C-alpha cells in the first residue's frame, strides 16, 4: 500500500477527530514515515505540516517528537546553510520540551553528525 494514500487517510481521520490525541499522533507518525521516503522539496512540505500539527498539540510529547524526527529527516537531505537553520529549530524544540528525552536525543544526534562533518 502506498504510504501517501495511508497518510491522506490519516489526515482525513485527524481532521475529523481533532481532539483525539491518539489519532493526531498516528497522523504525525505517518508524516514522519512519509518524510523518510521523500525528496528534499517534498520533505519541506511534510515538515511544515508536522510543524503545524505540533503547534496545535503543544502538550502532546509524541507529536513534538514526531516533529523533531521530521526535522532530522529534513536536515539529512539539506546542504549548508539550510542545515544550520534546521538544527537551530531542533535546538529550540528541544529547549521548549526539555523533559522530552526523545527530542533531546534527536537534537544531540543531529548536532553530533553535522559537527563531526564540520558543517556546524
Residue pairs with C-beta under 8 A, 6 or more apart in sequence:
3 30
3 33
3 34
3 37
4 34
6 30
7 27
7 30
7 31
7 33
7 34
10 23
10 26
10 27
10 30
11 27
13 23
13 26
13 27
14 23
14 24
14 26
14 27
14 53
17 23
17 24
18 24
21 57
21 60
21 62
21 63
24 53
24 57
24 60
24 63
25 60
25 62
25 63
25 66
27 53
28 50
28 53
28 54
28 57
28 62
28 63
28 66
28 67
29 62
29 66
31 46
31 49
31 50
31 53
31 66
31 70
32 50
32 66
32 69
32 70
32 73
34 46
35 43
35 46
35 47
35 50
35 69
35 70
35 73
35 74
36 73
38 46
39 77
40 74
40 77
40 78
43 70
43 73
43 74
43 77
44 74
46 70
47 67
47 70
47 71
47 73
47 74
50 66
50 67
50 70
50 71
51 67
53 63
53 66
53 67
54 63
54 64
54 66
54 67
54 93
57 63
57 64
58 64
61 97
61 99
61 100
61 102
64 93
64 96
64 97
64 100
64 103
65 100
65 102
65 103
65 106
67 93
68 90
68 93
68 94
68 102
68 103
68 106
68 107
69 106
71 86
71 89
71 90
71 93
71 106
71 110
72 90
72 106
72 109
72 110
74 86
75 83
75 86
75 87
75 90
75 110
75 114
78 86
80 119
83 114
83 119
83 120
84 119
84 120
86 110
87 107
87 110
87 111
87 114
87 120
90 103
90 106
90 107
90 110
91 107
91 111
93 103
93 107
94 100
94 103
94 104
94 106
94 107
97 103
98 104
111 120
114 120
